[in-house]
Amino acid sequence: MFVDHAEILISSGKGGDGAVTFRREPFVPNGGPDGGNGGKGGDVLFVADRNLRTLMDFKYKRKYKAPDGENGSRRNRYGKKGEDLIIKVPLGTVIYDTETGLLMADLESEGTEFIAAIGGKGGLGNSNFKNSTRQAPNFAEAGGAASERSVTLELKLIADVGLIGFPNVGKSTLLSVSSAAKPKIADYHFTTLVPNLGVVKLPDTDFVLADIPGIIEGAAEGAGLGFDFLKHIERTKVLIHVIDAAGSEGRDPLTDYRTINKELSGYSPVLAERKQIVALNKMDIADEESEALKALIAALEAEGTAYYPISAATKRGVSELLNAAAALLDQIHREEAAQIQAPDVTNRLEVTRPEDDPDYRDIRIAVDEDGVFRLTGKQLKKIFDSTNFNDYGSLRYLYNYLVKNKAIDRMKKRGLEDGDTVRIYDFEMEFTDED
């Protein structure tokens, strides 16, 4: 089964918690804190692999999580870093953030890596909180939170030359006689239900040729299979527009030519400007003197569009067509090499740690109907998870954080008084003004 679209949930690893431990050694009285730091959580990486062809694996498995970092331990031992989770995808896979629709990465080259979710930082052990006034800190820092997001994977085939045209004009036959590909061929519409790739080998070069199915009138609006597969020709450098020159389906060749180009333009104006070569197929059964064929050739010549009479069934003219495509492809490559452009970074989502978010330090305040003040926030949650509620020094650390970040002043402006209840996640305390 060919699958070219998938939506999955990815999650990096949580950072390991710092340890709260103290030295307990013979002949060392009053041993100080020696809690080690937690290990960093594993990242989630996507890697382009040329051995994969579809996104089939993601149809059956939709959740991917990297391992968490290990907690720190006594004697200042660091926790082990969580291993990175490597997810292999086919070349040509584009990754979008599902929530925003923003582009995250476009994996076009073999081995290209992209970090889609960064693991949480390891928490600091209690040995890091010792100072001149706090000799025995009985608390440590919780590990950083994991990054979780839904991503959409979309596969756009990597091909140099694409075959376009109405169903049953001979695209699959042309692919089969031009390469080692073995597409399904039959005398009815939509024999080809998935894109097929083949490598065309010529004396001096070779290129990848793709048979793109499903383009009919209305394809750009979703008619037939066009909406699903038009995207697969976006990466091609050259298009071979295959036309039934014999009109064996009862259609007019010139109308076919204009209809397909209209669909390309409707789907993408950039795609409509792609270099094209026209293959006048089925010339073995065509009437070369027909008015319909003459009208098509006249239109092509007026536009300056190159065309080649061929018969994919008998291989007549196929070599000339492929050589012309290779020459045009080489010309395009040389032009692109002379005009190297910086990568487009507009409308691209930057992947960051939770700690790097602009609102990471923000403390949100809400007042319930019963007068309880509720505090939430990303950094606050990390410090809350690090708090030892049985230790005065640890509670003091939490309170000082609220003071430093103006949370106490902001609550007072909203009516906070002595005796009021302040709730931080599942912990409640009675406020006492120390001023």
C-alpha angles and dihedrals in degrees: 000000000000111000118180102167132054140159118209139171117234129188130184121218122276116243116255118255121252115248128247105212138135132211113267106181132144114263092010105107121199094010113203130232116295104170112148128222124263122249124255117261119249122266125232112235131185115209126191112234122186091205092070121081107178142021090245095128091062091057090071103031116046105163124070125178130180118221119269122245115258121252120257120254142203124299090041093288113165120227117248117264115249112250117252115252110231116201114191119213134175122270109270095039114147118202122209132181102245096211098051100022089228121147114254103175144344111211105201102147132065112264095011109154130204127185105219099174126024120216121244119262119257115257121245119253121235092261087074093060098056115116140152094284098033107053098161111031108192095199140066138194122273118234120264117270122262119252112239128183142150114243131191118219119204123182119213111182119243106231133147097210128027129203112219133176144099120311116278096020092119105266094135092047090051091050092049095052092043098051144009091270116124107204121177109264126192139147098258138079121278096016084146109063098164133037114269126207131203136170115237111210117202129175094262104022147001136216141185115258122198129198106212113198133199106045111142134138108304093022093131088059093048103270116151112344095315099105090057097047108030087085090064092070094053091092097046118108096203132029124208105204106207115204129185097237091184093057087225091160092055093253128125112252094218092049089050091052094050094043094055092047089050089054091050090052091047091052097043131350088208091056090050089061093053115124111266137196118190120223111201096206131192092037088148088073100026126109102235090198095054116125091227093057092044090052091052093049091048091052092049092049091048089054093044091239115155115236135184126199107224144160112213089189093058096025090238110161093356095119092052090050094050093046090052091051091049092050092050091047091052090050091052092049091052091049092049092049089055092051106047109177131198113253116268108248098172117120090012123139115233113218112225140164117263087250090061095057112115091234095045093110096040116117113208118210126201130172118215124218089257091057097256114146111223121200125196135164141138097251091036089056091054093050091044090054088050095052122108101208091196092059122077094206092054093048089048090054090054092047093049089052090055091049094047092051093049093244093130093050092047092051090049090054087055092052106275111164139173111291096025118131121247116194122198106186105301096346123091127193136176112243119236118184108230095187 
